[in-house]
């Protein structure tokens, strides 16, 4: 067993590196929205289409990516995803040369295909390399921690390269694009030269070609799990997005301070994932998801009902990678603390949803990725509530989502279909 673990060290490092690339390339669309708005005199809606294209690509590519895992295996799917990612970033680079908004959107969409494919590979692969259970969850949390580091670096790096945002162009971000392409190229070379386990191929050889009357959807805990991930991504995105709007539009907090509050949310998410990585082998996915869901319910409830007149001083994470102290309504402070709760939920939900699926894991991973589109849909529902009842009341949407996640942790994640053959 120890020999296998030693042999898997390099593949694990490669999967973690791909986790970094997922957040780095996805995160580019956030500061690029500011650049695009100024370079192409785009509307607010148009400035966000690059980010939307990234998420929409998941809906298109999730199921095909799962099918690729089954047909060609983990390694070849990852290599193909890296090639697609390199091409997507290169198209983004070309959009700077051509000064074309259409080329920019194309690059964002192609990059989204790659990010979906990579997510489809790295989550079940790390879970497999860890042997499932607590160890598999721990590896996914480690990957998530590195993912958060990438998400933290991108806005700071591109912000530095932009300088005066009003005059910045996509070409000013070329060093970040070159860095992304370089990491893709290096990862491709290393991954191409190492062996990683191919559980799908091994199962294919061991099973008959007779039609299968079951699928991943035959498992109740998986069906409830993909609903959970849809809700989770919406909660993760909705908390900081509407915190920013609440702070600037209702409370009159300046944009710089509001941005620091949002940055603090993502920073605390990184802290939470680092803690989850260190504790993942000691606590089950069910325990971690239960604890963070309960804590999240408490935090969001306080944010909803706390009077805005009640202020608190809190440290915030600044773009200069330092900390400062600001006075904000206590509800805003608790929303920022929500990053600690959402930090470990992704890995916990994925681990619980695919546990015991055996030969259906690869297809399940692809279906799982389709549901990432919840990050674009649930905030729209929250926006409707915000228009009707105000920003604080809109967090009832988030609260309802957290209640469902608690239900999934306590009840919905139990595998009640163990009679289905999975070998």
C-alpha positions as CSV (number, residue, x, y, z in Angstrom):
1,X,0.0,0.0,0.0
2,X,2.8,2.4,0.8
3,X,4.4,1.8,-2.5
4,X,1.2,2.7,-4.3
5,X,0.9,5.9,-2.3
6,X,4.5,6.8,-3.2
7,X,3.7,6.1,-6.9
8,X,0.6,8.4,-6.6
9,X,2.5,11.4,-5.2
10,X,3.3,12.9,-8.6
11,X,-0.3,12.4,-10.0
12,X,-1.7,14.0,-6.9
13,X,0.6,17.0,-7.4
14,X,-0.6,17.2,-11.0
15,X,-4.3,17.1,-10.0
16,X,-3.7,19.8,-7.4
17,X,-1.9,21.9,-10.0
18,X,-4.9,21.6,-12.2
19,X,-7.1,22.8,-9.4
20,X,-4.9,25.9,-9.3
21,X,-5.4,26.4,-13.1
22,X,-9.2,26.1,-12.8
23,X,-9.4,29.0,-10.4
24,X,-6.7,31.0,-12.1
25,X,-8.2,30.9,-15.6
26,X,-11.8,31.3,-14.3
27,X,-10.7,34.2,-12.1
28,X,-9.3,36.1,-15.1
29,X,-12.9,36.9,-16.2
30,X,-13.5,39.0,-13.2
31,X,-10.8,41.7,-13.7
32,X,-11.2,41.3,-17.5
33,X,-14.8,42.5,-17.0
34,X,-13.4,45.9,-15.9
35,X,-11.0,45.9,-18.8
36,X,-13.6,45.0,-21.4
37,X,-16.1,47.6,-20.1
38,X,-13.5,50.3,-20.7
39,X,-11.7,49.0,-23.8
40,X,-14.9,48.2,-25.7
41,X,-17.2,50.8,-24.1
42,X,-19.3,47.8,-23.1
43,X,-22.4,47.9,-20.9
44,X,-22.4,46.3,-17.4
45,X,-24.3,43.4,-18.9
46,X,-21.7,42.9,-21.7
47,X,-18.8,43.2,-19.3
48,X,-20.1,40.2,-17.4
49,X,-20.7,38.0,-20.5
50,X,-17.2,36.5,-20.3
51,X,-17.9,35.3,-16.8
52,X,-21.3,34.0,-17.9
53,X,-19.7,32.2,-20.9
54,X,-17.4,30.4,-18.5
55,X,-20.4,29.0,-16.4
56,X,-22.6,28.3,-19.5
57,X,-19.8,26.1,-20.8
58,X,-20.4,23.8,-17.8
59,X,-24.0,23.1,-18.9
60,X,-22.8,22.2,-22.4
61,X,-19.7,20.2,-21.5
62,X,-20.5,18.4,-18.2
63,X,-22.1,15.3,-19.6
64,X,-19.7,15.0,-22.6
65,X,-16.8,15.3,-20.2
66,X,-18.2,12.4,-18.1
67,X,-18.5,10.3,-21.2
68,X,-14.9,11.1,-22.2
69,X,-13.8,9.8,-18.8
70,X,-15.5,6.5,-19.5
71,X,-14.3,6.3,-23.1
72,X,-10.7,7.5,-23.0
73,X,-9.9,7.5,-19.2
74,X,-8.7,10.1,-16.7
75,X,-5.3,10.8,-18.2
76,X,-6.3,11.4,-21.8
77,X,-9.3,13.5,-20.7
78,X,-7.0,15.7,-18.6
79,X,-4.5,16.1,-21.4
80,X,-7.3,17.0,-23.8
81,X,-8.7,19.5,-21.3
82,X,-5.2,21.1,-20.9
83,X,-4.9,21.5,-24.7
84,X,-8.4,23.1,-24.8
85,X,-7.5,25.4,-21.9
86,X,-4.2,26.5,-23.6
87,X,-6.2,27.3,-26.8
88,X,-8.8,29.2,-24.8
89,X,-6.2,31.4,-23.1
90,X,-4.4,31.9,-26.4
91,X,-7.6,33.1,-28.0
92,X,-7.9,35.6,-25.1
93,X,-4.4,36.7,-25.9
94,X,-5.4,37.2,-29.6
95,X,-8.4,39.3,-28.5
96,X,-5.9,41.8,-27.1
97,X,-4.0,41.9,-30.4
98,X,-7.2,42.2,-32.5
99,X,-9.0,44.4,-30.0
100,X,-12.1,42.3,-30.7
101,X,-14.9,41.8,-28.2
102,X,-16.2,38.7,-30.1
103,X,-12.7,37.1,-29.9
104,X,-12.6,37.8,-26.2
105,X,-16.0,36.0,-25.6
106,X,-14.8,33.1,-27.8
107,X,-11.7,32.7,-25.6
108,X,-13.8,32.8,-22.4
109,X,-16.2,30.2,-23.7
110,X,-13.5,27.8,-24.9
111,X,-11.7,28.3,-21.5
112,X,-15.0,27.4,-19.8
113,X,-15.1,24.1,-21.7
114,X,-11.6,23.3,-20.4
115,X,-12.4,24.3,-16.8
116,X,-15.4,21.9,-16.9
117,X,-13.4,19.1,-18.3
118,X,-10.6,19.6,-15.7
119,X,-13.2,19.7,-12.8
120,X,-14.7,16.5,-14.1
121,X,-11.3,14.9,-13.9
122,X,-9.6,16.2,-10.8
123,X,-12.5,15.7,-8.3
124,X,-13.0,12.0,-8.8
125,X,-9.3,11.4,-9.5
126,X,-8.2,12.9,-6.2
127,X,-11.0,11.0,-4.4
128,X,-9.8,7.8,-6.1
129,X,-6.1,8.5,-5.3
130,X,-7.1,9.0,-1.7
131,X,-9.1,5.8,-1.6
132,X,-12.4,7.6,-1.1
133,X,-13.8,8.3,2.4
134,X,-12.0,10.7,4.7
135,X,-8.7,10.6,2.8
136,X,-10.4,11.2,-0.5
137,X,-12.2,14.2,1.1
138,X,-8.9,15.5,2.5
139,X,-7.2,15.5,-0.9
140,X,-10.1,17.3,-2.5
141,X,-9.9,19.9,0.4
142,X,-6.2,20.3,-0.4
143,X,-7.0,20.8,-4.0
144,X,-9.7,23.3,-3.0
145,X,-7.1,25.2,-0.9
146,X,-4.8,25.6,-3.9
147,X,-7.8,26.6,-5.9
148,X,-8.5,29.4,-3.5
149,X,-4.9,30.5,-3.7
150,X,-5.3,30.9,-7.5
151,X,-8.6,32.8,-7.0
152,X,-6.8,35.2,-4.6
153,X,-3.8,35.8,-6.8
154,X,-5.6,36.6,-10.1
155,X,-7.4,39.8,-9.2
156,X,-4.3,41.1,-7.4
157,X,-2.0,40.2,-10.3
158,X,-4.2,41.6,-13.0
159,X,-5.1,44.6,-10.9
160,X,-1.4,45.4,-10.7
161,X,-0.9,44.9,-14.4
162,X,-3.9,47.1,-15.3
163,X,-2.6,50.1,-13.5
164,X,-5.2,52.8,-14.4
165,X,-8.3,50.6,-15.0
166,X,-9.8,53.3,-17.2
167,X,-6.9,53.0,-19.7
168,X,-6.2,49.3,-19.4
169,X,-6.5,46.9,-22.3
170,X,-6.5,43.1,-22.5
171,X,-2.9,43.3,-23.8
172,X,-1.9,44.8,-20.5
173,X,-2.8,41.5,-18.9
174,X,-0.6,39.5,-21.3
175,X,1.9,38.5,-18.5
176,X,-1.0,36.7,-16.7
177,X,-2.0,35.0,-19.9
178,X,1.5,33.9,-20.7
179,X,1.8,32.5,-17.1
180,X,-1.4,30.5,-17.6
181,X,-0.2,29.1,-21.0
182,X,3.2,28.3,-19.5
183,X,1.6,26.4,-16.6
184,X,-0.7,24.5,-18.9
185,X,2.3,23.5,-21.1
186,X,4.4,22.3,-18.2
187,X,1.5,20.4,-16.6
188,X,0.8,18.7,-20.0
189,X,4.4,17.6,-20.3
190,X,4.6,16.2,-16.7
191,X,1.2,14.6,-16.8
192,X,1.9,13.0,-20.2
193,X,5.0,11.3,-18.7
194,X,3.5,9.9,-15.5
195,X,1.1,7.0,-14.9
196,X,-2.2,7.5,-13.1
197,X,-4.7,4.8,-12.1
198,X,-7.6,4.3,-14.6
199,X,-10.5,2.8,-12.6
200,X,-12.9,3.3,-15.5
201,X,-10.7,1.1,-17.8
202,X,-10.2,-1.5,-15.1
203,X,-14.0,-1.7,-14.5
204,X,-14.7,-1.9,-18.2
205,X,-12.5,-5.0,-18.6
206,X,-14.1,-6.6,-15.6
207,X,-17.7,-6.1,-16.7
208,X,-19.9,-7.5,-19.4
209,X,-21.2,-5.5,-22.4
210,X,-24.8,-6.3,-21.6
211,X,-27.1,-3.2,-21.4
212,X,-27.1,-1.7,-17.9
213,X,-30.6,-1.0,-16.4
214,X,-29.0,1.3,-13.8
215,X,-27.3,4.6,-14.0
216,X,-25.9,7.3,-11.6
217,X,-29.5,8.6,-11.3
218,X,-30.5,5.3,-9.8
219,X,-28.9,6.4,-6.6
220,X,-31.0,8.6,-4.4
221,X,-28.0,10.2,-2.6
222,X,-26.4,11.1,-5.9
223,X,-29.6,12.8,-7.2
224,X,-30.0,14.7,-4.0
225,X,-26.3,15.5,-4.2
226,X,-26.4,17.2,-7.6
227,X,-29.2,19.3,-6.3
228,X,-27.0,20.2,-3.3
229,X,-24.1,21.2,-5.5
230,X,-26.4,23.4,-7.7
231,X,-27.6,25.1,-4.5
232,X,-24.1,25.3,-3.0
233,X,-22.5,27.1,-5.9
234,X,-25.4,29.6,-5.9
235,X,-24.9,30.2,-2.2
236,X,-21.1,30.6,-2.6
237,X,-21.6,33.2,-5.4
238,X,-24.7,34.9,-3.9
239,X,-23.2,35.8,-0.5
240,X,-20.3,38.0,-1.8
241,X,-22.1,39.3,-4.9
242,X,-25.1,40.7,-3.0
243,X,-22.9,41.7,0.0
244,X,-21.1,44.1,-2.4
245,X,-24.4,45.5,-3.8
246,X,-25.9,45.8,-0.3
247,X,-22.8,47.6,1.0
248,X,-22.5,50.1,-1.9
249,X,-26.1,50.8,-2.8
250,X,-28.0,50.6,0.5
251,X,-25.4,51.4,3.1
252,X,-23.3,54.0,1.2
253,X,-20.0,52.2,1.7
254,X,-17.4,53.2,-0.8
255,X,-16.5,50.8,-3.6
256,X,-12.9,50.3,-2.3
257,X,-14.0,49.2,1.1
258,X,-16.8,47.1,-0.3
259,X,-14.2,45.4,-2.5
260,X,-12.1,44.7,0.5
261,X,-15.0,43.1,2.3
262,X,-15.6,40.8,-0.7
263,X,-11.9,40.1,-0.8
264,X,-12.1,39.1,2.9
265,X,-14.9,36.6,2.1
266,X,-12.7,34.9,-0.5
267,X,-9.7,35.1,1.8
268,X,-11.6,33.4,4.6
269,X,-12.7,30.7,2.2
270,X,-9.1,30.0,1.5
271,X,-8.4,29.8,5.3
272,X,-11.3,27.5,5.7
273,X,-10.1,25.2,3.0
274,X,-6.6,25.1,4.5
275,X,-8.2,24.1,7.8
276,X,-10.4,21.5,6.0
277,X,-7.3,20.0,4.3
278,X,-5.6,19.6,7.6
279,X,-8.6,18.1,9.3
280,X,-10.1,16.2,6.4
281,X,-8.6,12.8,7.4
282,X,-10.0,13.2,11.0
283,X,-13.5,14.2,10.2
284,X,-16.0,12.7,7.8
285,X,-17.5,14.7,4.9
286,X,-20.9,14.3,6.6
287,X,-19.6,15.9,9.8
288,X,-17.9,18.8,8.0
289,X,-20.9,19.5,5.8
290,X,-23.2,19.3,8.9
291,X,-21.1,21.7,10.9
292,X,-20.6,24.3,8.2
293,X,-24.2,24.2,7.2
294,X,-25.4,24.9,10.8
295,X,-22.8,27.6,11.2
296,X,-23.8,29.1,7.9
297,X,-27.5,29.1,8.9
298,X,-26.6,31.0,12.1
299,X,-24.3,33.5,10.3
300,X,-26.8,34.3,7.5
301,X,-29.7,34.6,10.0
302,X,-27.8,37.2,12.0
303,X,-27.0,39.1,8.8
304,X,-30.8,39.1,7.9
305,X,-32.1,40.3,11.2
306,X,-29.2,42.5,12.5
307,X,-30.1,46.2,12.5
308,X,-27.8,48.1,10.1
309,X,-27.3,50.8,12.7
310,X,-25.3,48.3,14.8
311,X,-21.7,48.6,13.7
312,X,-18.6,46.6,14.3
313,X,-14.9,47.0,13.5
314,X,-13.4,44.2,11.5
315,X,-10.1,43.5,9.8
316,X,-10.4,43.3,6.0
317,X,-8.1,41.8,3.4
318,X,-6.8,44.5,1.1
319,X,-5.6,44.3,-2.5
320,X,-2.1,45.2,-1.3
321,X,-2.1,41.8,0.5
322,X,-2.2,43.6,3.8
323,X,-5.0,44.0,6.4
324,X,-6.9,47.1,7.5
325,X,-9.6,47.9,10.0
326,X,-13.0,49.2,8.8
327,X,-16.3,49.9,10.7
328,X,-19.3,48.2,9.0
329,X,-22.8,47.1,10.0
330,X,-22.5,43.8,11.9
331,X,-24.6,42.0,9.3
332,X,-22.0,42.8,6.7
333,X,-19.3,41.4,8.9
334,X,-21.1,38.1,9.4
335,X,-21.7,37.8,5.6
336,X,-17.9,38.1,5.1
337,X,-17.5,35.3,7.7
338,X,-19.7,33.2,5.5
339,X,-16.5,32.3,3.5
340,X,-15.4,30.1,6.4
341,X,-18.6,28.0,5.9
342,X,-18.7,27.7,2.1
343,X,-15.0,26.8,2.0
344,X,-15.2,23.1,2.6
345,X,-18.7,22.4,1.2
346,X,-17.7,21.6,-2.4
347,X,-15.4,18.7,-1.5
348,X,-17.8,17.4,1.1
349,X,-20.8,17.3,-1.2
350,X,-18.8,15.7,-4.1
351,X,-17.4,13.1,-1.8
352,X,-20.8,12.2,-0.4
353,X,-22.6,12.2,-3.7
354,X,-20.2,9.8,-5.5
355,X,-19.5,7.5,-2.6
356,X,-20.4,3.9,-3.5
357,X,-21.1,4.6,-7.1
358,X,-18.3,2.4,-8.5
359,X,-18.6,2.1,-12.3
360,X,-21.0,5.0,-12.4
361,X,-18.6,7.5,-10.9
362,X,-17.2,8.9,-14.2
363,X,-20.7,9.6,-15.7
364,X,-21.7,11.0,-12.3
365,X,-18.8,13.4,-12.2
366,X,-19.9,14.9,-15.6
367,X,-23.5,15.3,-14.4
368,X,-22.2,16.9,-11.2
369,X,-20.3,19.5,-13.3
370,X,-23.5,20.5,-15.2
371,X,-25.0,21.6,-12.0
372,X,-22.3,24.2,-11.4
373,X,-24.6,26.4,-13.5
374,X,-26.4,27.0,-10.2
375,X,-23.8,29.7,-9.7
376,X,-25.5,31.7,-12.4
377,X,-29.2,30.8,-11.7
378,X,-29.6,31.0,-7.9
379,X,-28.2,34.5,-7.7
380,X,-30.9,35.6,-10.3
381,X,-33.6,34.3,-7.9
382,X,-31.9,36.2,-5.1
383,X,-31.9,39.3,-7.4
384,X,-35.6,39.0,-7.9
385,X,-36.1,38.9,-4.1
386,X,-33.7,41.8,-3.6
387,X,-35.7,43.9,-6.1
388,X,-39.0,43.1,-4.3
389,X,-38.0,43.1,-0.7
390,X,-34.4,44.5,-0.3
391,X,-30.9,43.1,0.0
392,X,-31.2,41.8,3.5
393,X,-34.4,39.9,2.8
394,X,-32.8,38.4,-0.4
395,X,-30.6,36.4,1.9
396,X,-33.6,34.2,2.7
397,X,-32.8,32.5,-0.6
398,X,-29.3,31.7,0.7
399,X,-30.7,30.6,4.1
400,X,-33.1,28.2,2.4
401,X,-30.2,26.8,0.4
402,X,-28.2,26.2,3.6
403,X,-31.1,24.4,5.2
404,X,-31.2,22.1,2.2
405,X,-27.5,21.4,2.5
406,X,-28.0,20.5,6.2
407,X,-30.8,18.1,5.2
408,X,-28.5,16.6,2.6
409,X,-25.7,16.1,5.1
410,X,-27.9,14.5,7.8
411,X,-30.4,12.5,5.6
412,X,-30.0,12.9,1.9
413,X,-26.4,11.7,1.7
414,X,-27.1,8.2,3.0
415,X,-26.7,5.5,0.3
416,X,-30.0,3.7,0.4
417,X,-29.3,1.8,-2.9
418,X,-26.6,-0.5,-1.9
419,X,-28.4,-3.4,-3.6
420,X,-27.4,-1.9,-7.0
421,X,-24.2,-3.7,-8.4
422,X,-21.4,-1.2,-9.0
423,X,-18.5,-3.3,-10.0
